[in-house]
Amino acid sequence: MSSPVKIMVVDDEPDLEVLIKQKFRKKIRSEEFEFLFALNGRIALELLEANPDVDMILSDINMPEMDGLTLLSKVKEKYSLLKTVIISAYGDMENIRVAMNLGAFDFITKPVDFQDLEITIDKTIQYVTQIKSNLKAIKENDILKMYVDENVLSFMGRRSVETDIAENETIQGAVAFVDLCGFTAISENENPNVVVGLLNEYFDLMVKEIMVENGSIDKFIGDAVMAVYQGDDYLERAIRSALSIRDKMNALPEFSKESGFRPKVSIGINFGEMVSGNIGSHSLKRLDYTVIGDTVNVAARLQSKASPGQILVLQKYMEQIPDTFTYEKVGVFTLKNKAQPVTVYEVIS
């Protein structure tokens, strides 16, 4: 059951409280409406402090201690979503204009036509509900952006949920795995809050360098980051971001004398065709938008072979852009689940 609409009535005439309770008794009994009453603006503000969930205000203008127009200005400053309907015998255009300029949502003249009042209340509540719904959607969207990559949101916006969201596509690009070396030792000995804060700090550094080169974060895997690069010059951009990450991590100070931990990364990069799409369980309604395929697997294998501070690529990668970076041959490796050995190079600078 939804909570009742909470309406505050601000008027120095005690008879109005009796009339409202009588006219709206059915909605009060059914808990559709809940009314609060204040004899002036000062008392109304005190009630608002104690009841911040008030949905709307019905207020007179001429009251002792604090009049309705002053109350309007105070509400506008502190409660921007709260809407006020003025109910007053002063129905001249000057008062109406002043009230509207101060943020009044509507204006009703006395003696009150309760049928008109009910229509006005419903209209005001509909407006407030829509505003709150829009703000909630914006907030949820901002939260979603913290957890979902912008490319995923763009992909979702182009597709329907139940049908073609399951479709995949083949893309050409580079993929990089960036692993924080030796971080497990810190995790074993430090307070969890310290560990999470430190890991987020390192991730933030990595992500900034990936984003500078227009790479997208595919996922965080433990203490590693998986990034994907598409579009013009994706081969160069992937390596440039990897070099920046390596150099900036190398420049960071030792975490502590006791731990002896100095942050370094090992990186594997590969390029080629990848399948991009949603992987997961439709029954559980849990999907992960990612890239998969042999290109991705090889990049992960290269990262696992890399020593702290190393950036490893296959010979074919080096041959694509031989004069752009400095390389050094590491050797011939047999990677897991690969039938043929591969020649591996380290990107030096």
C-alpha positions as CSV (number, residue, x, y, z in Angstrom):
1,M,0.0,0.0,0.0
2,S,1.4,3.4,-1.0
3,S,1.8,6.1,1.7
4,P,-0.8,8.9,1.8
5,V,-0.3,12.2,0.1
6,K,0.8,14.6,2.9
7,I,-0.7,18.1,2.6
8,M,0.0,21.0,4.9
9,V,-2.7,23.6,5.4
10,V,-1.5,27.0,6.7
11,D,-4.3,29.3,7.8
12,D,-5.2,31.3,10.9
13,E,-8.9,30.5,10.6
14,P,-9.6,27.4,12.8
15,D,-12.9,26.8,10.9
16,L,-10.9,25.8,7.7
17,E,-9.4,22.8,9.5
18,V,-12.9,21.6,10.5
19,L,-14.2,22.1,6.9
20,I,-11.2,20.3,5.3
21,K,-11.4,17.3,7.6
22,Q,-15.2,17.1,6.9
23,K,-14.9,17.5,3.1
24,F,-12.0,15.1,2.7
25,R,-13.0,12.6,5.4
26,K,-13.4,9.7,3.0
27,K,-9.9,10.2,1.6
28,I,-8.5,10.7,5.1
29,R,-10.1,7.4,6.3
30,S,-8.9,5.5,3.3
31,E,-5.4,7.0,3.9
32,E,-5.2,8.6,0.5
33,F,-4.7,12.1,2.1
34,E,-3.0,13.1,5.4
35,F,-3.4,16.7,6.5
36,L,-1.2,18.8,8.8
37,F,-2.4,22.2,10.0
38,A,-0.5,25.3,11.0
39,L,-1.9,28.7,12.1
40,N,0.8,30.8,10.4
41,G,4.0,30.6,8.4
42,R,6.4,30.3,11.4
43,I,4.6,27.2,12.7
44,A,4.4,25.8,9.1
45,L,8.2,26.0,8.8
46,E,8.6,24.2,12.2
47,L,6.3,21.5,11.0
48,L,8.2,21.1,7.7
49,E,11.4,20.5,9.7
50,A,9.7,17.6,11.4
51,N,7.9,16.4,8.3
52,P,10.2,16.8,5.3
53,D,8.0,14.4,3.3
54,V,5.1,16.9,2.9
55,D,4.0,16.8,-0.7
56,M,2.3,20.2,-1.0
57,I,1.1,23.3,0.9
58,L,-2.2,25.1,0.9
59,S,-1.6,28.5,2.4
60,D,-3.5,31.7,3.2
61,I,-1.8,35.1,2.6
62,N,-2.9,37.3,5.6
63,M,-1.7,35.6,8.8
64,P,0.0,36.8,12.1
65,E,3.7,36.4,12.8
66,M,4.6,35.2,9.2
67,D,2.3,35.8,6.2
68,G,1.8,33.4,3.3
69,L,4.0,35.4,0.9
70,T,6.9,35.3,3.3
71,L,6.3,31.6,3.8
72,L,6.4,31.1,0.0
73,S,9.8,32.8,-0.3
74,K,11.2,30.6,2.6
75,V,9.8,27.4,1.1
76,K,11.3,28.3,-2.3
77,E,14.7,28.7,-0.8
78,K,14.8,25.5,1.3
79,Y,12.3,23.1,-0.3
80,S,12.6,23.6,-4.0
81,L,10.4,20.5,-4.9
82,L,7.6,21.5,-2.6
83,K,4.6,23.2,-4.4
84,T,2.3,25.7,-2.7
85,V,-1.2,26.6,-3.6
86,I,-2.4,30.0,-2.2
87,I,-5.9,30.1,-0.8
88,S,-6.9,33.6,0.0
89,A,-9.7,36.2,0.0
90,Y,-7.2,38.6,-1.6
91,G,-7.9,37.5,-5.1
92,D,-6.7,40.7,-6.8
93,M,-4.2,40.5,-9.7
94,E,-1.3,42.1,-7.7
95,N,-1.4,39.4,-5.0
96,I,-1.7,36.7,-7.6
97,R,1.3,38.0,-9.5
98,V,3.4,38.4,-6.3
99,A,2.5,34.8,-5.2
100,M,3.3,33.4,-8.6
101,N,6.6,35.2,-8.8
102,L,7.5,33.7,-5.4
103,G,6.8,30.2,-6.8
104,A,3.1,29.5,-6.0
105,F,1.8,26.6,-8.1
106,D,-1.8,27.8,-8.2
107,F,-4.2,30.3,-6.6
108,I,-7.7,29.7,-5.2
109,T,-9.9,32.4,-3.8
110,K,-12.1,32.3,-0.7
111,P,-14.8,31.2,0.0
112,V,-13.3,27.9,-1.0
113,D,-15.0,25.8,-3.7
114,F,-14.0,22.4,-2.4
115,Q,-14.7,20.6,-5.7
116,D,-12.2,23.1,-7.4
117,L,-9.8,22.6,-4.4
118,E,-9.8,18.8,-4.9
119,I,-9.1,19.1,-8.6
120,T,-6.3,21.6,-7.8
121,I,-4.8,19.2,-5.2
122,D,-4.9,16.3,-7.7
123,K,-3.3,18.4,-10.4
124,T,-0.5,19.6,-8.0
125,I,0.2,16.1,-6.7
126,Q,0.4,14.8,-10.3
127,Y,3.0,17.5,-11.1
128,V,5.0,16.9,-8.0
129,T,5.0,13.1,-8.6
130,Q,6.2,13.6,-12.2
131,I,9.0,15.8,-11.1
132,K,10.1,13.3,-8.4
133,S,9.9,10.5,-10.9
134,N,12.1,12.4,-13.4
135,L,14.7,13.2,-10.7
136,K,14.7,9.6,-9.6
137,A,15.3,8.5,-13.2
138,I,18.2,11.0,-13.5
139,K,19.7,9.8,-10.2
140,E,19.4,6.2,-11.3
141,N,20.9,7.0,-14.6
142,D,23.9,8.7,-12.9
143,I,24.3,5.7,-10.6
144,L,24.1,3.3,-13.7
145,K,26.9,5.3,-15.4
146,M,29.1,4.4,-12.4
147,Y,28.7,0.7,-13.0
148,V,28.2,0.5,-16.8
149,D,30.5,1.7,-19.5
150,E,29.2,4.4,-21.8
151,N,29.5,2.1,-24.8
152,V,27.1,-0.3,-23.1
153,L,24.6,2.4,-22.4
154,S,24.8,3.5,-26.0
155,F,24.3,-0.1,-27.2
156,M,21.3,-0.6,-24.8
157,G,19.7,2.6,-26.1
158,R,19.7,1.3,-29.7
159,R,18.1,-2.0,-28.9
160,S,15.0,-3.5,-27.5
161,V,15.4,-5.5,-24.2
162,E,13.8,-8.9,-25.2
163,T,14.8,-9.3,-28.8
164,D,17.8,-7.8,-30.5
165,I,19.7,-7.0,-27.3
166,A,20.8,-10.6,-27.5
167,E,22.4,-10.0,-30.9
168,N,26.2,-9.9,-31.1
169,E,28.6,-8.2,-33.6
170,T,32.1,-8.8,-34.8
171,I,34.5,-5.9,-34.2
172,Q,38.1,-5.1,-35.1
173,G,40.2,-3.7,-32.3
174,A,42.9,-4.0,-29.7
175,V,42.4,-5.4,-26.2
176,A,44.7,-4.8,-23.2
177,F,44.9,-6.6,-19.8
178,V,46.5,-4.5,-17.2
179,D,47.3,-6.3,-13.9
180,L,48.5,-4.8,-10.6
181,C,51.4,-7.0,-9.7
182,G,51.8,-8.3,-6.1
183,F,48.7,-6.7,-4.8
184,T,47.5,-9.9,-3.2
185,A,50.2,-9.6,-0.5
186,I,48.7,-6.3,0.6
187,S,45.2,-7.8,0.6
188,E,46.3,-10.4,3.1
189,N,47.9,-8.1,5.7
190,E,46.0,-4.8,5.5
191,N,42.6,-3.6,6.7
192,P,40.0,-4.2,3.9
193,N,39.0,-0.6,3.8
194,V,42.6,0.4,3.2
195,V,42.9,-2.3,0.5
196,V,39.8,-1.2,-1.4
197,G,40.7,2.5,-1.2
198,L,44.2,1.8,-2.5
199,L,43.0,-0.4,-5.3
200,N,40.4,2.2,-6.4
201,E,43.2,4.8,-6.4
202,Y,45.4,2.7,-8.7
203,F,42.4,1.8,-10.9
204,D,41.5,5.5,-11.2
205,L,45.1,6.2,-12.5
206,M,44.8,3.4,-15.1
207,V,41.4,4.4,-16.3
208,K,42.3,8.0,-16.8
209,E,45.2,7.0,-19.1
210,I,42.9,4.5,-21.0
211,M,40.3,7.2,-21.5
212,V,42.8,9.7,-22.7
213,E,43.4,7.4,-25.7
214,N,39.6,6.8,-26.2
215,G,39.7,3.3,-24.9
216,S,36.7,1.8,-23.1
217,I,36.8,-0.2,-19.9
218,D,35.4,-3.6,-20.5
219,K,35.6,-4.8,-16.9
220,F,37.5,-4.9,-13.7
221,I,38.7,-8.4,-12.8
222,G,40.1,-8.6,-9.3
223,D,43.1,-6.3,-9.4
224,A,43.2,-6.1,-13.2
225,V,41.6,-4.0,-15.9
226,M,40.5,-5.1,-19.3
227,A,40.3,-2.3,-21.9
228,V,39.2,-2.3,-25.5
229,Y,40.3,0.1,-28.3
230,Q,38.5,0.6,-31.6
231,G,38.5,3.2,-34.4
232,D,41.4,5.1,-36.0
233,D,44.9,4.3,-34.8
234,Y,43.7,1.8,-32.2
235,L,47.0,-0.1,-32.4
236,E,49.0,3.0,-31.4
237,R,46.4,4.2,-28.8
238,A,46.4,0.9,-27.0
239,I,50.2,1.0,-26.6
240,R,50.4,4.7,-25.7
241,S,47.9,4.2,-22.8
242,A,49.8,1.1,-21.7
243,L,53.1,3.1,-21.6
244,S,51.5,5.9,-19.7
245,I,50.1,3.5,-17.2
246,R,53.4,1.8,-16.7
247,D,55.4,5.0,-16.3
248,K,52.9,6.6,-13.9
249,M,52.7,3.5,-11.8
250,N,56.5,3.2,-11.7
251,A,56.6,6.8,-10.4
252,L,54.3,6.1,-7.4
253,P,56.0,5.9,-4.0
254,E,56.3,2.7,-2.0
255,F,53.1,1.9,-0.1
256,S,54.8,1.4,3.2
257,K,58.3,0.3,4.5
258,E,56.7,-2.7,6.3
259,S,55.0,-4.1,3.2
260,G,57.8,-3.2,0.7
261,F,55.0,-3.0,-1.9
262,R,55.8,-0.7,-4.8
263,P,53.0,-0.5,-7.4
264,K,53.9,-2.0,-10.8
265,V,51.8,-3.4,-13.7
266,S,52.2,-6.2,-16.1
267,I,50.4,-5.7,-19.5
268,G,49.4,-7.9,-22.4
269,I,48.0,-6.4,-25.6
270,N,46.7,-8.1,-28.7
271,F,44.6,-7.1,-31.7
272,G,42.2,-8.7,-34.3
273,E,38.6,-9.7,-34.5
274,M,36.5,-10.0,-31.4
275,V,32.9,-10.9,-30.8
276,S,31.1,-8.0,-29.0
277,G,27.8,-8.6,-27.2
278,N,25.9,-9.7,-24.1
279,I,27.2,-12.8,-22.3
280,G,25.3,-14.4,-19.4
281,S,22.1,-16.0,-18.4
282,H,18.7,-14.8,-19.9
283,S,16.9,-16.9,-17.3
284,L,18.6,-15.1,-14.4
285,K,18.4,-11.8,-16.4
286,R,22.1,-11.1,-15.7
287,L,24.1,-10.2,-18.7
288,D,27.7,-8.8,-19.1
289,Y,28.4,-6.7,-22.2
290,T,31.9,-7.7,-23.2
291,V,34.2,-8.9,-26.0
292,I,35.3,-12.5,-26.4
293,G,37.4,-14.6,-28.8
294,D,40.9,-15.7,-29.4
295,T,42.2,-12.2,-29.6
296,V,41.0,-11.6,-26.1
297,N,42.4,-14.9,-24.8
298,V,45.9,-14.2,-26.3
299,A,46.0,-10.8,-24.7
300,A,45.2,-12.3,-21.3
301,R,47.9,-15.0,-21.8
302,L,50.5,-12.4,-22.7
303,Q,49.7,-10.4,-19.5
304,S,50.2,-13.6,-17.5
305,K,53.7,-14.0,-19.0
306,A,54.7,-10.4,-18.4
307,S,56.9,-9.4,-15.6
308,P,56.3,-6.3,-13.4
309,G,56.7,-3.3,-15.6
310,Q,56.6,-5.2,-18.9
311,I,54.2,-4.6,-21.8
312,L,54.1,-7.7,-24.1
313,V,52.7,-7.9,-27.7
314,L,53.0,-10.5,-30.4
315,Q,55.4,-10.2,-33.3
316,K,52.4,-9.4,-35.7
317,Y,51.5,-6.4,-33.5
318,M,55.1,-5.0,-33.7
319,E,55.1,-5.6,-37.5
320,Q,52.0,-3.4,-37.9
321,I,53.6,-0.3,-36.4
322,P,57.4,-1.1,-36.3
323,D,58.6,2.5,-36.4
324,T,56.2,4.0,-33.9
325,F,57.6,2.4,-30.7
326,T,60.8,0.8,-29.5
327,Y,60.6,-3.0,-29.1
328,E,62.8,-5.7,-27.7
329,K,62.4,-9.4,-28.5
330,V,61.5,-11.4,-25.4
331,G,61.4,-14.9,-26.9
332,V,59.3,-17.6,-28.3
333,F,56.5,-18.8,-26.0
334,T,53.9,-21.5,-26.1
335,L,50.7,-19.9,-24.8
336,K,48.0,-21.9,-23.0
337,N,45.5,-23.5,-25.5
338,K,47.6,-22.4,-28.5
339,A,49.0,-25.2,-30.7
340,Q,51.8,-23.1,-32.3
341,P,54.5,-21.2,-30.4
342,V,54.4,-17.4,-30.8
343,T,57.1,-14.8,-30.9
344,V,56.7,-12.1,-28.2
345,Y,58.1,-8.6,-28.0
346,E,58.3,-6.1,-25.1
347,V,57.3,-2.5,-25.8
348,I,60.1,-0.4,-24.3
349,S,59.2,3.2,-25.2
